[in-house]
Amino acid sequence: MGEVGTAYAGCRARIADLVAELDDVQAKAGVPTCPLWTVHDVVAHVTGVVSDVQAGRIDGIATDPWTAAQVEARCGCTVREMLDEWNEHAEWFEDLLDGIGDPGRQAVADVVAHEHDIRAALRRPGARDTDAVQITLGFMAPGFVAWNRARGVDVCVRTTGGLVFGAREAAVSLTGDPFELMRAMTGRRSVEQLRAMKWNGEPEPVIPGFEFGPFRPAAQPIDE
């Protein structure tokens, strides 16, 4: 297994540790970063992704109807039953990821985002400097820069560790640790929180650029 599959497996193990012992009440906790879902629903989704891909059910992949069907199909399952299903199919899925390019990294981006969604719902922060966070930022940041450039806005994204995405001479730059940048780019920060990040230059032209792909800034500030 390569680094992408290994990163996904790490997220899967950490999610299992977080949710395996939840009772029914805890599993029904709302997820602030996915307002329409509970913790149970998030586990249903990440489980369903793997099962659907292996079964070839990929029409409408990553769309709202596709993910909603995963949640609905498992509404009567316990968390442990879903973890068993996920584990049953995961080895095949994880072995696939390094050989398929961006879709593999996108799978890591999805599962690590949901790991931290669950952590936020359960008030159990942690694992913010993992390989999955780094892979996700490496996947998301170039797309964020390119999307803004297509809008006529040049922005450079810098990590506190020295990575740079975009042109260093861009008029606007955003600096942050990889976890915060990842959460910002995946719709887990509000516009108010985005404005409060560390900017060099005027951030307002960039703020609309956080609406890209399926992502939108959170409606309310996210505390995690």
Beta strands, then each sheet from edge to edge (+ up, - down):
strand 1: 30-31
strand 2: 34-38
strand 3: 155-159
strand 4: 164-165
strand 5: 172-176
strand 6: 198-200
sheet 1: 1+ 2-
sheet 2: 4+ 3- 5- 6+
end
